[in-house]
Every structure is written in structure tokens, then in C-alpha cells.
Amino acid sequence: MLRKFGSDITVNILASVIASVILLGAGFFWGKYQERPEYGKNLDQYDFYPFEVNRDNIPEFKLNNFRLGMHYFLNNADYTAARQLIFIGEQNDVRSKLDPSEQKVYARLFEKYDGKKIADDTAEYLENYARIVRLIGKSFPDSGIEILLHNLADPSHSLVALENNVTGRHLRDGTTSLLIDLKRRQIQNEDKLNYELNIGARKFKCTTIPIIRKDYGVVGAICINVDSNYMSDEVMKDKEHIEAFFRNFCRTDFKLDENILAKDEFLKAQKGKRHFRDERF
């Protein structure tokens, strides 16, 4: 009797262990299933990728290829590539370029792959960049140095953050050639840094930094525009203006007791080093 009782306990324990292992394994694989990436491949792996590079090495949007992609993804599911196609379509204002019957096809594609969420996700993705732009701009007010953020998911209303306005633009203004130019420079592996713009009597030193998202490519851009004529005509006008500019540039809101120097630089600072090019040290 005792032996039978012990045997039953052993069987129950083994059964419990086996059941726990099965449940644990099921939970693990279900978790992996839930975390799986959306199925599909990148749009540029298809023959109908809607951009082609012309003889001047400038990418051109190809509406016929876009049409082919629309019909293909309505009949053949590819979550990744279809959403990339929708993103490119929105960037290139495709609704105004399609005829009424094709607009209905695009609307079905947009609904099938939840196109609205693409724009919403991009806006959310760029929100921290907008905060960076705002805070950098507020750190150097009235300096003639403009900093702004474009959301290229909506080129016709792309300007979403703007500080130290020197160009006269407004939030929700659009951009025309910026997206194509950034795509071209991406192909040529060129950075768009320190370039000059002359517009009538106005002159600017500019820098454009593309924001690239793995699934969609270039989704935004941070632009820094220095009003060169303001610097030369006003700031450098005389000693008083130069001093006023740099007092404003170095102005702070409060003081902190904090060390940002490397150990050796900290020791030199304690001994009297005043700046990073102080030749006495």
C-alpha cells in the first residue's frame, strides 16, 4: 500500500513537471510568435520600385511603377513593401497624380495596409527630434541661426518645428525639392553640410541632416540656416555689436555645480586654464 502511494506521488510529480515544461515551451514560442517581424521584403527588391536614377544621377519618381505596385500588393500580401510603397506615395503626393479610378485602388491599398498609421508612426518617431530642435534653438535665441525640422511623410506640410526664424517660413509650410535632393545625396553617399544659398540679396550658410528610418528610408530632416548677411552687416558692424552678439550667445539661465571635463582637463582648469586652446597649458 505504501509502495503504491509513493508510486502515485512520483507519477503526479512527473506529470506536473512535464505539464509545466509544455506550458513553458508553449509560452516561449507564443512570445516569439508575437514578437516576430511583419512578413515581407523591402520594396527595392521588386522590379516596380517607383524610383529610377536618371543620367544626371537624380532619382525620379515613376508613376507607372507605382501603379504596378498598387495592383500587385492588393492581390499579393507583403506588409513591409506595401507600406514602403504607401510611404513613398504620400511623399510624392500621388493622390493628385492618379486618375479617379486609380485613386480608388490606392484608397483600398491604403486601407488594407493601415496607411494612416504610417504617417502617425512617423510623426511619433520624429517627436523627439522636434524636441531637440526646439531646445537647441532656445539655447541660442536671436542669433541669426535658424533650426528647423521637416517631416517628409507629408512634404506639402512638412515644417513641424522652427526656432529662431530667419527665413520667414511658418509651421506646416511645405518643401519641394528637399526630398529628391536628399535621396540623390544618399545614392552618391554625400553629406549636405556647409553649403551656400544665395536668394536675391539674401545669403545663407546651411546644413541639412537627413533622418533615416530603417523601414522607410529618409523620413525627415533637420536644417540649420545661418543668416550670413546678418552676421557680416550687423554683428560685425562694430565692436559694440560683436560684444552684444557674443554676450547673447553665451547667455545662460542658471548655474550648475557639475564637471563635464576629462580628468586631466579638470586639473588644468584648477590651475588656471581658461579655454581648450589656451597655449599656456
N, C-alpha and C positions, 0 to 999 in steps of 0.2 A: 504493500500500500504506500509506504513511504517512498519507495523507489519510483512508483507511478506518479506520485505527486511531484517529485523532483523532476521527472521527465517532462511533465506538463509545463512546469515553470520554465524549463530550458527551451521548450518549443515556443512558448509565448514570448520569451525574451528574443529568441532568434527572429520570430515573426515581426516583432516590434522594430528590431534593428533593420530588417530587410525593408519594411514599410517606410521607415524613416529615410533610408538611403534612396528609395524610389522617389519619395516626395521631395527630398533634397535635390536629386538629379533633375526631376521634372521642373522644380522651381528655378534651378540654374539655367536650364535650356530655354525655359519660357522667358526668363530675364534677357538672355542673349537674343532671343527672337524679337523681344520688344525693342531692344537697342540696335537692331540691325539697321544699316543704312538703307534709304529708299533705293529701290531697284532701278537699274538703268545705266546708261553710259553718257559720256559728255557729248554735247551737240556737235562739236567739231569732228567727231568720229563718223558723222553721217555725210554723204555726198552733197546733201542740200544745205549744208551750213550756210547761213544767209549773209556771209561777208566774203568778199574776194578782194585781193590786193591788186590794184591796177599797175600800169607801167611806172607810175611815179611813186610806187610803194605806199600808196594811201589806201586804206581799207574802204570798200564801197559796200553799202547795204544793197542786197539783191532781193527785190520783192518777189520775183518768181520762185527763188529758192525758199523764201519764207512761206509762200503759198503751198509748195510741195510738203514742207514740214508740217503745216497745219493739218492737211488731209491725212498725212501719214500717222501723226500722233493721235488723231481721233479714232483711227482704226487699229493702231498698234501701240499698246501702252508702254511708255518709257517715262517714268516720273521725273527723272533727272533732266534728260534732254528736252522734254516738253516744257518744263518750267524755265529752262535756259532760253528756249525759243520765245516764250511769252515775255521774258525779261527784255530780250533784245527788241521784240516788237514794241513794247512800251517805250523803250529808249528812243526808238525811231518813229514814234507817232504813227504806227502802222494803221490805226483805225481810219485816219484821214486818207490813206493811200489805197485802201481796199475798196472795191465796189460794193454796193449794198448786199449782194448775195454772199460775198466773201466775208463781209463784216459779221454776218450771222454765223458763218462757220467759225470765225475767230471767237465769237461770243460763246459758242459751245465748247471750244477748246479751253477758253479762259475759265469757264465754269467747271469743266471736268477736272482740271488740274489746280483749282483753287487759286486763280491768278491774283485775286485781291490780296491774299496772304503774302504773296511775293513782295508786293510794294510795302505792305505793313511790316514785314520782317526786315526789309531793307531800312525803312525809317527807324525801326527799333535798333538795328545794328549800328546805325550812324549816330544815334543819340549821344553816345559817349564822346564821339568826335565833335559833335556840336558843343558839348560842354567844354571840351579842351579849347576849341576856337574862342568861345566866349571868355573863358578865364585868361587865356593868353592876351586877347585883345584888351581886356580890362586892366591887365598888368601894365600896359603901355599906352594910356589914353592920350589923345590929342598929339600924337607923334607923327602923323602923316603916313603911318604904316597900317594898312588895312589888312584884315584877315577874315576869310570867309569860307563857308562850306557849301559845296554843291551836292545834292542828292541826284545822281544821274539815272535813277529809276524813273524820274519824272523830269526830263530835260526842259519841258516848256514851263515848269515852275520849280526849277532846281535849287534856287538860292534859299537855304534853310537856316543859315546863321551868318551874321555880319557884324563886325566890330570895327570901330574907327573908320567910318565910311569916308573914302576919298574919291570914289568913282561915281557917286550919286545914284547907285542902284538901290533896289528895295527888296525886302524878303518876298519870295515867290516869283521874282523875275526869273526868266529862263536863260538857257545857254544854247548856242547853236553849234559852233564848230569844236567846242572843247572835247566832247566825247570822241569824235573822229580823230582829233589830234592826239589824244591820249592813247587810243588804240594803235595809231601809227607808230608812236614812240615806243609803245610796248613791243611791237613787232621788231623795231630797229634797236631795241634794248638801249634806249636813250632816256636819260632823266631830263625833265623840263625845269631846269634850275637856272636862276640868274640870267633871265633873258630880258631884252629891252622892248618896250612898246612905245611907239610914237603915234599919237592920235591928235591931229591938228597941232595945236600949240602945247598939248599936254604930253608929258614924258613920264614913264614908269619903269622901275626895276621890279620884275615879277618872278615868282616861284610858284609852280603848281605841283602838288604832291598827290598822285593818284591813290585811292583807297581800293584795294583789290580784295574781293571775297572769293573764296575757293570755288563755290558753286556757280557764280555768275560773272566773274571777271571784274572789270572796273565798275564799281557801284557808286563811287563818289570821288570828290577831290577837295583838298584843302588848298586855297590860294592865298598868297601873301603878295600884296601890291604896295610898293614904296613910291610915294609921290616925289619923284626926283626933282621936279622944279620947285616944290615947296622947300626941299632941303637946300637947294642952291640959291633960290631967290629970297627966301625968308629966314631959314635957320642960320645960313652962313652970311647973312646980310651984314652983321657986325658982331662984335664981341658980346654985347648985351643979349642979342638973340640966341647966340650959341650957348651962352651960360644958362639962359632961361630954358632952352630945349633940354639940356642935359640935367638940369635940376628936376624938370618934369619927368624925364626918362628914368632917373634914379629915385624918384619919389616912392616912399613906402607908406603903408597904412599902420603898421605896428612893428615892434621889435620882438625877436625871439632869442632866447639863450640856447643856441644849438650849434653844433660843429658839423660843417659839411666838407672840411678839408681832410686830405690824407694826413697820416701821422707826421711825416716829415714837413709837410706844408704847415701843419698846425704849429710845430715847434718854431719854424721860421717866422710865422706870424707873431708868435710871442716875443720874438727877438726884434721885431720891427719891420718885417717885410710887408709892403703896402699893396702890391698887386702882382699878378702872375708873371709880369715881365720886369719886375724890379731887379735891375742888374747888380745891385749891391749883394744879392744873395744868389 
